[in-house]
Amino acid sequence: QHIRLSINARERRRMHDLNDALDELRSVIPYAHSPSVRKLSKIATLLLAKNFILM
């Protein structure tokens, strides 16, 4: 059980790190940042970033 708790904690930390990185990416790519606009999904963020880089 100790191993399972350790694995779960590591996965939680990994997901927090991934979400933090995506939040940073959202903050630098141009899109509407108004409160009425929903936060971009993970895939939408990556696609927008890819297109931004290609342009």
All heavy atoms as atom14 arrays in JSON, in Angstrom:
{
  "sequence": "QHIRLSINARERRRMHDLNDALDELRSVIPYAHSPSVRKLSKIATLLLAKNFILM",
  "atom14_mask": [
    [1, 1, 1, 1, 1, 1, 1, 1, 1, 0, 0, 0, 0, 0],
    [1, 1, 1, 1, 1, 1, 1, 1, 1, 1, 0, 0, 0, 0],
    [1, 1, 1, 1, 1, 1, 1, 1, 0, 0, 0, 0, 0, 0],
    [1, 1, 1, 1, 1, 1, 1, 1, 1, 1, 1, 0, 0, 0],
    [1, 1, 1, 1, 1, 1, 1, 1, 0, 0, 0, 0, 0, 0],
    [1, 1, 1, 1, 1, 1, 0, 0, 0, 0, 0, 0, 0, 0],
    [1, 1, 1, 1, 1, 1, 1, 1, 0, 0, 0, 0, 0, 0],
    [1, 1, 1, 1, 1, 1, 1, 1, 0, 0, 0, 0, 0, 0],
    [1, 1, 1, 1, 1, 0, 0, 0, 0, 0, 0, 0, 0, 0],
    [1, 1, 1, 1, 1, 1, 1, 1, 1, 1, 1, 0, 0, 0],
    [1, 1, 1, 1, 1, 1, 1, 1, 1, 0, 0, 0, 0, 0],
    [1, 1, 1, 1, 1, 1, 1, 1, 1, 1, 1, 0, 0, 0],
    [1, 1, 1, 1, 1, 1, 1, 1, 1, 1, 1, 0, 0, 0],
    [1, 1, 1, 1, 1, 1, 1, 1, 1, 1, 1, 0, 0, 0],
    [1, 1, 1, 1, 1, 1, 1, 1, 0, 0, 0, 0, 0, 0],
    [1, 1, 1, 1, 1, 1, 1, 1, 1, 1, 0, 0, 0, 0],
    [1, 1, 1, 1, 1, 1, 1, 1, 0, 0, 0, 0, 0, 0],
    [1, 1, 1, 1, 1, 1, 1, 1, 0, 0, 0, 0, 0, 0],
    [1, 1, 1, 1, 1, 1, 1, 1, 0, 0, 0, 0, 0, 0],
    [1, 1, 1, 1, 1, 1, 1, 1, 0, 0, 0, 0, 0, 0],
    [1, 1, 1, 1, 1, 0, 0, 0, 0, 0, 0, 0, 0, 0],
    [1, 1, 1, 1, 1, 1, 1, 1, 0, 0, 0, 0, 0, 0],
    [1, 1, 1, 1, 1, 1, 1, 1, 0, 0, 0, 0, 0, 0],
    [1, 1, 1, 1, 1, 1, 1, 1, 1, 0, 0, 0, 0, 0],
    [1, 1, 1, 1, 1, 1, 1, 1, 0, 0, 0, 0, 0, 0],
    [1, 1, 1, 1, 1, 1, 1, 1, 1, 1, 1, 0, 0, 0],
    [1, 1, 1, 1, 1, 1, 0, 0, 0, 0, 0, 0, 0, 0],
    [1, 1, 1, 1, 1, 1, 1, 0, 0, 0, 0, 0, 0, 0],
    [1, 1, 1, 1, 1, 1, 1, 1, 0, 0, 0, 0, 0, 0],
    [1, 1, 1, 1, 1, 1, 1, 0, 0, 0, 0, 0, 0, 0],
    [1, 1, 1, 1, 1, 1, 1, 1, 1, 1, 1, 1, 0, 0],
    [1, 1, 1, 1, 1, 0, 0, 0, 0, 0, 0, 0, 0, 0],
    [1, 1, 1, 1, 1, 1, 1, 1, 1, 1, 0, 0, 0, 0],
    [1, 1, 1, 1, 1, 1, 0, 0, 0, 0, 0, 0, 0, 0],
    [1, 1, 1, 1, 1, 1, 1, 0, 0, 0, 0, 0, 0, 0],
    [1, 1, 1, 1, 1, 1, 0, 0, 0, 0, 0, 0, 0, 0],
    [1, 1, 1, 1, 1, 1, 1, 0, 0, 0, 0, 0, 0, 0],
    [1, 1, 1, 1, 1, 1, 1, 1, 1, 1, 1, 0, 0, 0],
    [1, 1, 1, 1, 1, 1, 1, 1, 1, 0, 0, 0, 0, 0],
    [1, 1, 1, 1, 1, 1, 1, 1, 0, 0, 0, 0, 0, 0],
    [1, 1, 1, 1, 1, 1, 0, 0, 0, 0, 0, 0, 0, 0],
    [1, 1, 1, 1, 1, 1, 1, 1, 1, 0, 0, 0, 0, 0],
    [1, 1, 1, 1, 1, 1, 1, 1, 0, 0, 0, 0, 0, 0],
    [1, 1, 1, 1, 1, 0, 0, 0, 0, 0, 0, 0, 0, 0],
    [1, 1, 1, 1, 1, 1, 1, 0, 0, 0, 0, 0, 0, 0],
    [1, 1, 1, 1, 1, 1, 1, 1, 0, 0, 0, 0, 0, 0],
    [1, 1, 1, 1, 1, 1, 1, 1, 0, 0, 0, 0, 0, 0],
    [1, 1, 1, 1, 1, 1, 1, 1, 0, 0, 0, 0, 0, 0],
    [1, 1, 1, 1, 1, 0, 0, 0, 0, 0, 0, 0, 0, 0],
    [1, 1, 1, 1, 1, 1, 1, 1, 1, 0, 0, 0, 0, 0],
    [1, 1, 1, 1, 1, 1, 1, 1, 0, 0, 0, 0, 0, 0],
    [1, 1, 1, 1, 1, 1, 1, 1, 1, 1, 1, 0, 0, 0],
    [1, 1, 1, 1, 1, 1, 1, 1, 0, 0, 0, 0, 0, 0],
    [1, 1, 1, 1, 1, 1, 1, 1, 0, 0, 0, 0, 0, 0],
    [1, 1, 1, 1, 1, 1, 1, 1, 0, 0, 0, 0, 0, 0]
  ],
  "atom14_positions": [
    [[0.83, -1.2, 0.0], [0.0, 0.0, 0.0], [0.87, 1.26, 0.0], [0.51, 2.26, -0.61], [-0.93, 0.0, 1.2], [-1.87, 1.19, 1.17], [-2.91, 1.13, 2.26], [-2.85, 0.27, 3.13], [-3.86, 2.02, 2.21], [0.0, 0.0, 0.0], [0.0, 0.0, 0.0], [0.0, 0.0, 0.0], [0.0, 0.0, 0.0], [0.0, 0.0, 0.0]],
    [[2.01, 1.19, 0.69], [2.92, 2.33, 0.71], [3.4, 2.65, -0.71], [3.5, 3.83, -1.1], [4.11, 2.06, 1.62], [5.14, 3.14, 1.6], [4.89, 4.39, 2.1], [6.41, 3.16, 1.12], [5.97, 5.15, 1.93], [6.9, 4.42, 1.34], [0.0, 0.0, 0.0], [0.0, 0.0, 0.0], [0.0, 0.0, 0.0], [0.0, 0.0, 0.0]],
    [[3.68, 1.61, -1.48], [4.13, 1.81, -2.87], [3.03, 2.48, -3.69], [3.29, 3.4, -4.47], [4.54, 0.46, -3.5], [5.78, -0.08, -2.79], [4.8, 0.61, -4.99], [6.15, -1.49, -3.18], [0.0, 0.0, 0.0], [0.0, 0.0, 0.0], [0.0, 0.0, 0.0], [0.0, 0.0, 0.0], [0.0, 0.0, 0.0], [0.0, 0.0, 0.0]],
    [[1.8, 2.05, -3.51], [0.67, 2.63, -4.25], [0.51, 4.11, -3.9], [0.28, 4.94, -4.77], [-0.61, 1.84, -3.92], [-1.88, 2.4, -4.46], [-2.17, 2.42, -5.93], [-1.47, 1.64, -6.87], [-1.19, 2.06, -8.12], [-1.55, 3.24, -8.54], [-0.55, 1.31, -8.96], [0.0, 0.0, 0.0], [0.0, 0.0, 0.0], [0.0, 0.0, 0.0]],
    [[0.63, 4.46, -2.62], [0.53, 5.86, -2.21], [1.65, 6.69, -2.83], [1.43, 7.83, -3.26], [0.58, 5.97, -0.68], [-0.64, 5.41, 0.08], [-0.39, 5.46, 1.57], [-1.89, 6.17, -0.3], [0.0, 0.0, 0.0], [0.0, 0.0, 0.0], [0.0, 0.0, 0.0], [0.0, 0.0, 0.0], [0.0, 0.0, 0.0], [0.0, 0.0, 0.0]],
    [[2.83, 6.11, -2.89], [3.96, 6.81, -3.49], [3.74, 7.03, -4.99], [4.01, 8.11, -5.52], [5.23, 5.98, -3.27], [6.31, 6.55, -3.95], [0.0, 0.0, 0.0], [0.0, 0.0, 0.0], [0.0, 0.0, 0.0], [0.0, 0.0, 0.0], [0.0, 0.0, 0.0], [0.0, 0.0, 0.0], [0.0, 0.0, 0.0], [0.0, 0.0, 0.0]],
    [[3.23, 6.02, -5.67], [2.93, 6.14, -7.1], [1.85, 7.19, -7.34], [1.96, 8.01, -8.26], [2.51, 4.77, -7.68], [3.71, 3.81, -7.68], [1.93, 4.91, -9.07], [3.35, 2.37, -8.0], [0.0, 0.0, 0.0], [0.0, 0.0, 0.0], [0.0, 0.0, 0.0], [0.0, 0.0, 0.0], [0.0, 0.0, 0.0], [0.0, 0.0, 0.0]],
    [[0.81, 7.19, -6.51], [-0.26, 8.17, -6.65], [0.25, 9.6, -6.44], [-0.12, 10.51, -7.16], [-1.39, 7.88, -5.67], [-2.2, 6.67, -6.07], [-2.09, 6.16, -7.18], [-3.01, 6.18, -5.15], [0.0, 0.0, 0.0], [0.0, 0.0, 0.0], [0.0, 0.0, 0.0], [0.0, 0.0, 0.0], [0.0, 0.0, 0.0], [0.0, 0.0, 0.0]],
    [[1.11, 9.77, -5.44], [1.66, 11.09, -5.16], [2.52, 11.57, -6.33], [2.45, 12.74, -6.73], [2.49, 11.06, -3.88], [0.0, 0.0, 0.0], [0.0, 0.0, 0.0], [0.0, 0.0, 0.0], [0.0, 0.0, 0.0], [0.0, 0.0, 0.0], [0.0, 0.0, 0.0], [0.0, 0.0, 0.0], [0.0, 0.0, 0.0], [0.0, 0.0, 0.0]],
    [[3.31, 10.68, -6.9], [4.15, 11.04, -8.04], [3.29, 11.42, -9.24], [3.57, 12.4, -9.94], [5.08, 9.88, -8.4], [6.09, 10.24, -9.45], [7.12, 9.15, -9.66], [6.48, 7.92, -10.11], [6.72, 6.72, -9.58], [7.56, 6.57, -8.58], [6.11, 5.66, -10.05], [0.0, 0.0, 0.0], [0.0, 0.0, 0.0], [0.0, 0.0, 0.0]],
    [[2.22, 10.7, -9.48], [1.32, 11.01, -10.6], [0.61, 12.34, -10.37], [0.45, 13.13, -11.31], [0.29, 9.89, -10.77], [-0.75, 10.14, -11.84], [-0.19, 10.24, -13.26], [1.0, 9.93, -13.47], [-0.94, 10.65, -14.16], [0.0, 0.0, 0.0], [0.0, 0.0, 0.0], [0.0, 0.0, 0.0], [0.0, 0.0, 0.0], [0.0, 0.0, 0.0]],
    [[0.18, 12.6, -9.14], [-0.45, 13.89, -8.82], [0.52, 15.04, -9.06], [0.17, 16.06, -9.65], [-0.9, 13.91, -7.35], [-2.38, 14.08, -7.17], [-2.83, 14.24, -5.74], [-1.99, 13.68, -4.71], [-2.03, 12.42, -4.29], [-2.88, 11.58, -4.81], [-1.23, 12.01, -3.33], [0.0, 0.0, 0.0], [0.0, 0.0, 0.0], [0.0, 0.0, 0.0]],
    [[1.77, 14.87, -8.65], [2.8, 15.89, -8.86], [3.05, 16.08, -10.36], [3.18, 17.21, -10.84], [4.09, 15.45, -8.15], [5.07, 16.55, -7.89], [6.2, 16.16, -6.91], [6.65, 14.78, -6.96], [6.33, 13.85, -6.05], [5.57, 14.14, -5.01], [6.78, 12.61, -6.17], [0.0, 0.0, 0.0], [0.0, 0.0, 0.0], [0.0, 0.0, 0.0]],
    [[3.08, 15.0, -11.12], [3.29, 15.09, -12.57], [2.16, 15.87, -13.23], [2.4, 16.74, -14.08], [3.36, 13.67, -13.17], [3.72, 13.65, -14.64], [3.63, 12.24, -15.21], [2.25, 11.81, -15.36], [1.46, 12.12, -16.4], [1.92, 12.87, -17.37], [0.23, 11.67, -16.47], [0.0, 0.0, 0.0], [0.0, 0.0, 0.0], [0.0, 0.0, 0.0]],
    [[0.92, 15.59, -12.84], [-0.22, 16.29, -13.42], [-0.23, 17.77, -13.04], [-0.56, 18.62, -13.86], [-1.54, 15.63, -13.01], [-1.78, 14.28, -13.67], [-1.69, 14.33, -15.47], [-2.98, 15.46, -15.87], [0.0, 0.0, 0.0], [0.0, 0.0, 0.0], [0.0, 0.0, 0.0], [0.0, 0.0, 0.0], [0.0, 0.0, 0.0], [0.0, 0.0, 0.0]],
    [[0.16, 18.08, -11.79], [0.25, 19.49, -11.39], [1.31, 20.21, -12.22], [1.08, 21.34, -12.66], [0.58, 19.61, -9.89], [-0.58, 19.38, -8.99], [-1.66, 20.23, -8.93], [-0.86, 18.38, -8.12], [-2.54, 19.77, -8.06], [-2.08, 18.64, -7.56], [0.0, 0.0, 0.0], [0.0, 0.0, 0.0], [0.0, 0.0, 0.0], [0.0, 0.0, 0.0]],
    [[2.45, 19.54, -12.43], [3.51, 20.15, -13.24], [3.04, 20.37, -14.68], [3.3, 21.42, -15.27], [4.76, 19.28, -13.24], [5.47, 19.26, -11.89], [5.17, 20.14, -11.05], [6.33, 18.38, -11.69], [0.0, 0.0, 0.0], [0.0, 0.0, 0.0], [0.0, 0.0, 0.0], [0.0, 0.0, 0.0], [0.0, 0.0, 0.0], [0.0, 0.0, 0.0]],
    [[2.33, 19.4, -15.24], [1.82, 19.53, -16.6], [0.81, 20.67, -16.69], [0.86, 21.49, -17.62], [1.17, 18.21, -17.05], [0.53, 18.19, -18.43], [1.56, 18.48, -19.51], [-0.15, 16.87, -18.67], [0.0, 0.0, 0.0], [0.0, 0.0, 0.0], [0.0, 0.0, 0.0], [0.0, 0.0, 0.0], [0.0, 0.0, 0.0], [0.0, 0.0, 0.0]],
    [[-0.1, 20.74, -15.74], [-1.11, 21.8, -15.74], [-0.46, 23.18, -15.56], [-0.89, 24.15, -16.2], [-2.17, 21.55, -14.68], [-3.08, 20.4, -15.06], [-3.32, 20.14, -16.24], [-3.6, 19.71, -14.07], [0.0, 0.0, 0.0], [0.0, 0.0, 0.0], [0.0, 0.0, 0.0], [0.0, 0.0, 0.0], [0.0, 0.0, 0.0], [0.0, 0.0, 0.0]],
    [[0.56, 23.26, -14.72], [1.28, 24.54, -14.55], [1.95, 24.96, -15.86], [1.91, 26.13, -16.24], [2.33, 24.43, -13.44], [1.71, 24.31, -12.06], [0.51, 24.6, -11.91], [2.45, 23.92, -11.12], [0.0, 0.0, 0.0], [0.0, 0.0, 0.0], [0.0, 0.0, 0.0], [0.0, 0.0, 0.0], [0.0, 0.0, 0.0], [0.0, 0.0, 0.0]],
    [[2.55, 24.0, -16.55], [3.21, 24.3, -17.83], [2.19, 24.77, -18.86], [2.44, 25.71, -19.62], [3.96, 23.07, -18.33], [0.0, 0.0, 0.0], [0.0, 0.0, 0.0], [0.0, 0.0, 0.0], [0.0, 0.0, 0.0], [0.0, 0.0, 0.0], [0.0, 0.0, 0.0], [0.0, 0.0, 0.0], [0.0, 0.0, 0.0], [0.0, 0.0, 0.0]],
    [[1.03, 24.12, -18.91], [-0.01, 24.53, -19.85], [-0.55, 25.91, -19.51], [-0.84, 26.71, -20.41], [-1.14, 23.5, -19.89], [-0.81, 22.23, -20.68], [-1.82, 21.13, -20.37], [-0.78, 22.51, -22.16], [0.0, 0.0, 0.0], [0.0, 0.0, 0.0], [0.0, 0.0, 0.0], [0.0, 0.0, 0.0], [0.0, 0.0, 0.0], [0.0, 0.0, 0.0]],
    [[-0.67, 26.22, -18.23], [-1.11, 27.57, -17.83], [-0.1, 28.62, -18.29], [-0.48, 29.69, -18.77], [-1.31, 27.65, -16.31], [-2.56, 26.94, -15.85], [-3.47, 26.72, -16.67], [-2.62, 26.6, -14.65], [0.0, 0.0, 0.0], [0.0, 0.0, 0.0], [0.0, 0.0, 0.0], [0.0, 0.0, 0.0], [0.0, 0.0, 0.0], [0.0, 0.0, 0.0]],
    [[1.19, 28.32, -18.15], [2.22, 29.25, -18.62], [2.14, 29.42, -20.13], [2.28, 30.53, -20.65], [3.61, 28.75, -18.23], [3.96, 28.97, -16.78], [5.4, 28.59, -16.48], [6.29, 29.02, -17.23], [5.61, 27.87, -15.5], [0.0, 0.0, 0.0], [0.0, 0.0, 0.0], [0.0, 0.0, 0.0], [0.0, 0.0, 0.0], [0.0, 0.0, 0.0]],
    [[1.92, 28.32, -20.85], [1.8, 28.4, -22.3], [0.59, 29.24, -22.7], [0.68, 30.08, -23.61], [1.68, 26.99, -22.89], [1.62, 26.86, -24.4], [2.84, 27.5, -25.05], [1.51, 25.39, -24.79], [0.0, 0.0, 0.0], [0.0, 0.0, 0.0], [0.0, 0.0, 0.0], [0.0, 0.0, 0.0], [0.0, 0.0, 0.0], [0.0, 0.0, 0.0]],
    [[-0.53, 29.05, -22.01], [-1.73, 29.85, -22.3], [-1.47, 31.34, -22.09], [-2.05, 32.18, -22.77], [-2.89, 29.41, -21.41], [-3.53, 28.12, -21.81], [-4.74, 27.81, -20.92], [-5.13, 26.43, -21.1], [-4.87, 25.45, -20.24], [-4.26, 25.71, -19.09], [-5.24, 24.22, -20.49], [0.0, 0.0, 0.0], [0.0, 0.0, 0.0], [0.0, 0.0, 0.0]],
    [[-0.6, 31.66, -21.14], [-0.37, 33.06, -20.82], [0.46, 33.77, -21.89], [0.44, 35.0, -21.95], [0.31, 33.19, -19.46], [1.66, 32.77, -19.53], [0.0, 0.0, 0.0], [0.0, 0.0, 0.0], [0.0, 0.0, 0.0], [0.0, 0.0, 0.0], [0.0, 0.0, 0.0], [0.0, 0.0, 0.0], [0.0, 0.0, 0.0], [0.0, 0.0, 0.0]],
    [[1.18, 33.03, -22.73], [2.03, 33.68, -23.72], [1.52, 33.57, -25.15], [2.0, 34.29, -26.02], [3.49, 33.15, -23.66], [4.11, 33.5, -22.34], [3.56, 31.67, -23.95], [0.0, 0.0, 0.0], [0.0, 0.0, 0.0], [0.0, 0.0, 0.0], [0.0, 0.0, 0.0], [0.0, 0.0, 0.0], [0.0, 0.0, 0.0], [0.0, 0.0, 0.0]],
    [[0.55, 32.68, -25.41], [0.02, 32.62, -26.78], [-1.16, 33.57, -26.89], [-1.94, 33.74, -25.95], [-0.38, 31.19, -27.2], [-1.34, 30.55, -26.22], [0.84, 30.32, -27.38], [-1.81, 29.18, -26.61], [0.0, 0.0, 0.0], [0.0, 0.0, 0.0], [0.0, 0.0, 0.0], [0.0, 0.0, 0.0], [0.0, 0.0, 0.0], [0.0, 0.0, 0.0]],
    [[-1.28, 34.23, -28.04], [-2.35, 35.23, -28.19], [-3.72, 34.59, -28.39], [-3.93, 33.82, -29.31], [-1.93, 36.0, -29.45], [-1.08, 35.05, -30.21], [-0.44, 34.15, -29.21], [0.0, 0.0, 0.0], [0.0, 0.0, 0.0], [0.0, 0.0, 0.0], [0.0, 0.0, 0.0], [0.0, 0.0, 0.0], [0.0, 0.0, 0.0], [0.0, 0.0, 0.0]],
    [[-4.61, 34.87, -27.47], [-6.03, 34.53, -27.61], [-6.78, 35.39, -26.61], [-6.17, 36.03, -25.76], [-6.3, 33.03, -27.4], [-6.36, 32.58, -25.96], [-7.58, 32.32, -25.35], [-5.2, 32.42, -25.21], [-7.64, 31.91, -24.03], [-5.26, 32.01, -23.89], [-6.49, 31.76, -23.32], [-6.54, 31.36, -22.01], [0.0, 0.0, 0.0], [0.0, 0.0, 0.0]],
    [[-8.09, 35.42, -26.71], [-8.9, 36.29, -25.85], [-8.74, 35.88, -24.39], [-8.98, 34.73, -24.03], [-10.36, 36.23, -26.26], [0.0, 0.0, 0.0], [0.0, 0.0, 0.0], [0.0, 0.0, 0.0], [0.0, 0.0, 0.0], [0.0, 0.0, 0.0], [0.0, 0.0, 0.0], [0.0, 0.0, 0.0], [0.0, 0.0, 0.0], [0.0, 0.0, 0.0]],
    [[-8.33, 36.82, -23.54], [-8.12, 36.53, -22.12], [-9.24, 37.1, -21.24], [-9.08, 37.18, -20.04], [-6.8, 37.14, -21.65], [-5.59, 36.44, -22.18], [-5.15, 35.25, -21.68], [-4.72, 36.77, -23.18], [-4.07, 34.87, -22.34], [-3.79, 35.77, -23.27], [0.0, 0.0, 0.0], [0.0, 0.0, 0.0], [0.0, 0.0, 0.0], [0.0, 0.0, 0.0]],
    [[-10.35, 37.49, -21.85], [-11.41, 38.11, -21.04], [-12.1, 37.06, -20.18], [-12.09, 35.87, -20.5], [-12.42, 38.8, -21.95], [-13.18, 37.84, -22.66], [0.0, 0.0, 0.0], [0.0, 0.0, 0.0], [0.0, 0.0, 0.0], [0.0, 0.0, 0.0], [0.0, 0.0, 0.0], [0.0, 0.0, 0.0], [0.0, 0.0, 0.0], [0.0, 0.0, 0.0]],
    [[-12.71, 37.48, -19.08], [-13.38, 36.53, -18.18], [-14.53, 35.78, -18.84], [-14.88, 34.68, -18.41], [-13.92, 37.42, -17.05], [-13.16, 38.69, -17.15], [-12.73, 38.84, -18.56], [0.0, 0.0, 0.0], [0.0, 0.0, 0.0], [0.0, 0.0, 0.0], [0.0, 0.0, 0.0], [0.0, 0.0, 0.0], [0.0, 0.0, 0.0], [0.0, 0.0, 0.0]],
    [[-15.11, 36.34, -19.9], [-16.24, 35.67, -20.54], [-15.78, 34.52, -21.45], [-16.59, 33.71, -21.87], [-17.06, 36.67, -21.35], [-16.26, 37.21, -22.38], [0.0, 0.0, 0.0], [0.0, 0.0, 0.0], [0.0, 0.0, 0.0], [0.0, 0.0, 0.0], [0.0, 0.0, 0.0], [0.0, 0.0, 0.0], [0.0, 0.0, 0.0], [0.0, 0.0, 0.0]],
    [[-14.48, 34.46, -21.74], [-13.94, 33.41, -22.6], [-13.46, 32.26, -21.73], [-12.7, 32.46, -20.78], [-12.79, 33.95, -23.48], [-12.16, 32.84, -24.29], [-13.28, 35.05, -24.38], [0.0, 0.0, 0.0], [0.0, 0.0, 0.0], [0.0, 0.0, 0.0], [0.0, 0.0, 0.0], [0.0, 0.0, 0.0], [0.0, 0.0, 0.0], [0.0, 0.0, 0.0]],
    [[-13.9, 31.05, -22.07], [-13.49, 29.88, -21.29], [-12.0, 29.59, -21.47], [-11.43, 29.89, -22.5], [-14.29, 28.66, -21.74], [-15.74, 28.72, -21.32], [-16.53, 27.52, -21.79], [-15.83, 26.29, -21.45], [-16.22, 25.09, -21.85], [-17.27, 24.96, -22.61], [-15.54, 24.0, -21.51], [0.0, 0.0, 0.0], [0.0, 0.0, 0.0], [0.0, 0.0, 0.0]],
    [[-11.42, 28.98, -20.46], [-10.01, 28.59, -20.53], [-9.87, 27.54, -21.63], [-10.7, 26.65, -21.77], [-9.57, 28.01, -19.19], [-8.1, 27.65, -19.12], [-7.67, 27.3, -17.72], [-7.96, 25.84, -17.45], [-7.34, 25.35, -16.23], [0.0, 0.0, 0.0], [0.0, 0.0, 0.0], [0.0, 0.0, 0.0], [0.0, 0.0, 0.0], [0.0, 0.0, 0.0]],
    [[-8.8, 27.65, -22.41], [-8.57, 26.68, -23.48], [-8.31, 25.29, -22.91], [-7.66, 25.15, -21.87], [-7.35, 27.1, -24.31], [-7.47, 28.35, -25.15], [-6.12, 28.72, -25.73], [-8.48, 28.14, -26.26], [0.0, 0.0, 0.0], [0.0, 0.0, 0.0], [0.0, 0.0, 0.0], [0.0, 0.0, 0.0], [0.0, 0.0, 0.0], [0.0, 0.0, 0.0]],
    [[-8.79, 24.28, -23.61], [-8.51, 22.9, -23.2], [-7.03, 22.6, -23.46], [-6.32, 23.38, -24.13], [-9.37, 21.93, -23.99], [-8.99, 21.93, -25.35], [0.0, 0.0, 0.0], [0.0, 0.0, 0.0], [0.0, 0.0, 0.0], [0.0, 0.0, 0.0], [0.0, 0.0, 0.0], [0.0, 0.0, 0.0], [0.0, 0.0, 0.0], [0.0, 0.0, 0.0]],
    [[-6.57, 21.48, -22.97], [-5.18, 21.1, -23.17], [-4.87, 20.96, -24.66], [-3.88, 21.51, -25.15], [-4.87, 19.79, -22.45], [-4.89, 19.91, -20.94], [-4.71, 18.56, -20.28], [-4.83, 18.7, -18.77], [-4.71, 17.42, -18.09], [0.0, 0.0, 0.0], [0.0, 0.0, 0.0], [0.0, 0.0, 0.0], [0.0, 0.0, 0.0], [0.0, 0.0, 0.0]],
    [[-5.72, 20.25, -25.38], [-5.46, 20.03, -26.8], [-5.58, 21.33, -27.58], [-4.78, 21.6, -28.47], [-6.37, 18.91, -27.37], [-5.93, 18.53, -28.79], [-7.83, 19.31, -27.36], [-4.61, 17.83, -28.85], [0.0, 0.0, 0.0], [0.0, 0.0, 0.0], [0.0, 0.0, 0.0], [0.0, 0.0, 0.0], [0.0, 0.0, 0.0], [0.0, 0.0, 0.0]],
    [[-6.55, 22.16, -27.24], [-6.7, 23.45, -27.93], [-5.47, 24.33, -27.68], [-5.01, 25.03, -28.59], [-7.97, 24.15, -27.48], [0.0, 0.0, 0.0], [0.0, 0.0, 0.0], [0.0, 0.0, 0.0], [0.0, 0.0, 0.0], [0.0, 0.0, 0.0], [0.0, 0.0, 0.0], [0.0, 0.0, 0.0], [0.0, 0.0, 0.0], [0.0, 0.0, 0.0]],
    [[-4.95, 24.29, -26.47], [-3.75, 25.07, -26.15], [-2.57, 24.61, -26.99], [-1.84, 25.42, -27.57], [-3.4, 24.93, -24.64], [-4.5, 25.39, -23.87], [-2.15, 25.71, -24.28], [0.0, 0.0, 0.0], [0.0, 0.0, 0.0], [0.0, 0.0, 0.0], [0.0, 0.0, 0.0], [0.0, 0.0, 0.0], [0.0, 0.0, 0.0], [0.0, 0.0, 0.0]],
    [[-2.39, 23.3, -27.09], [-1.27, 22.78, -27.86], [-1.42, 23.07, -29.35], [-0.45, 23.43, -30.02], [-1.13, 21.27, -27.62], [-0.7, 20.87, -26.21], [-0.76, 19.36, -26.05], [0.69, 21.4, -25.9], [0.0, 0.0, 0.0], [0.0, 0.0, 0.0], [0.0, 0.0, 0.0], [0.0, 0.0, 0.0], [0.0, 0.0, 0.0], [0.0, 0.0, 0.0]],
    [[-2.63, 22.93, -29.87], [-2.86, 23.21, -31.29], [-2.64, 24.69, -31.6], [-2.04, 25.04, -32.62], [-4.27, 22.77, -31.7], [-4.5, 21.27, -31.76], [-5.98, 20.96, -31.96], [-3.67, 20.64, -32.87], [0.0, 0.0, 0.0], [0.0, 0.0, 0.0], [0.0, 0.0, 0.0], [0.0, 0.0, 0.0], [0.0, 0.0, 0.0], [0.0, 0.0, 0.0]],
    [[-3.13, 25.56, -30.73], [-2.95, 26.99, -30.93], [-1.47, 27.36, -30.87], [-0.97, 28.14, -31.68], [-3.74, 27.77, -29.89], [-3.81, 29.28, -30.05], [-4.46, 29.65, -31.39], [-4.61, 29.89, -28.92], [0.0, 0.0, 0.0], [0.0, 0.0, 0.0], [0.0, 0.0, 0.0], [0.0, 0.0, 0.0], [0.0, 0.0, 0.0], [0.0, 0.0, 0.0]],
    [[-0.75, 26.78, -29.93], [0.69, 27.04, -29.81], [1.42, 26.54, -31.05], [2.31, 27.23, -31.58], [1.25, 26.37, -28.56], [0.0, 0.0, 0.0], [0.0, 0.0, 0.0], [0.0, 0.0, 0.0], [0.0, 0.0, 0.0], [0.0, 0.0, 0.0], [0.0, 0.0, 0.0], [0.0, 0.0, 0.0], [0.0, 0.0, 0.0], [0.0, 0.0, 0.0]],
    [[1.05, 25.37, -31.54], [1.68, 24.83, -32.74], [1.46, 25.75, -33.92], [2.41, 26.1, -34.65], [1.14, 23.44, -33.06], [1.76, 22.81, -34.31], [0.96, 21.65, -34.81], [-0.2, 22.19, -35.59], [-0.74, 21.35, -36.61], [0.0, 0.0, 0.0], [0.0, 0.0, 0.0], [0.0, 0.0, 0.0], [0.0, 0.0, 0.0], [0.0, 0.0, 0.0]],
    [[0.24, 26.19, -34.12], [-0.08, 27.09, -35.23], [0.64, 28.43, -35.08], [1.1, 29.01, -36.07], [-1.59, 27.29, -35.35], [-2.28, 26.03, -35.82], [-1.67, 25.18, -36.48], [-3.54, 25.89, -35.47], [0.0, 0.0, 0.0], [0.0, 0.0, 0.0], [0.0, 0.0, 0.0], [0.0, 0.0, 0.0], [0.0, 0.0, 0.0], [0.0, 0.0, 0.0]],
    [[0.71, 28.92, -33.85], [1.41, 30.18, -33.58], [2.89, 30.06, -33.95], [3.47, 30.95, -34.57], [1.23, 30.57, -32.11], [1.86, 31.87, -31.74], [1.43, 33.05, -32.28], [2.89, 31.91, -30.82], [2.0, 34.27, -31.93], [3.48, 33.1, -30.45], [3.03, 34.29, -31.02], [0.0, 0.0, 0.0], [0.0, 0.0, 0.0], [0.0, 0.0, 0.0]],
    [[3.49, 28.94, -33.59], [4.91, 28.71, -33.9], [5.1, 28.61, -35.42], [6.06, 29.18, -35.97], [5.42, 27.43, -33.2], [5.5, 27.68, -31.69], [6.77, 27.01, -33.74], [5.67, 26.42, -30.87], [0.0, 0.0, 0.0], [0.0, 0.0, 0.0], [0.0, 0.0, 0.0], [0.0, 0.0, 0.0], [0.0, 0.0, 0.0], [0.0, 0.0, 0.0]],
    [[4.21, 27.9, -36.1], [4.34, 27.74, -37.55], [4.19, 29.05, -38.3], [4.79, 29.23, -39.36], [3.31, 26.73, -38.06], [3.56, 25.27, -37.67], [2.41, 24.4, -38.12], [4.87, 24.77, -38.26], [0.0, 0.0, 0.0], [0.0, 0.0, 0.0], [0.0, 0.0, 0.0], [0.0, 0.0, 0.0], [0.0, 0.0, 0.0], [0.0, 0.0, 0.0]],
    [[3.41, 29.98, -37.74], [3.24, 31.26, -38.4], [4.46, 32.12, -38.14], [4.84, 32.98, -38.87], [1.99, 31.98, -37.9], [0.73, 31.29, -38.37], [-0.76, 32.06, -37.75], [-0.79, 33.54, -38.71], [0.0, 0.0, 0.0], [0.0, 0.0, 0.0], [0.0, 0.0, 0.0], [0.0, 0.0, 0.0], [0.0, 0.0, 0.0], [0.0, 0.0, 0.0]]
  ]
}
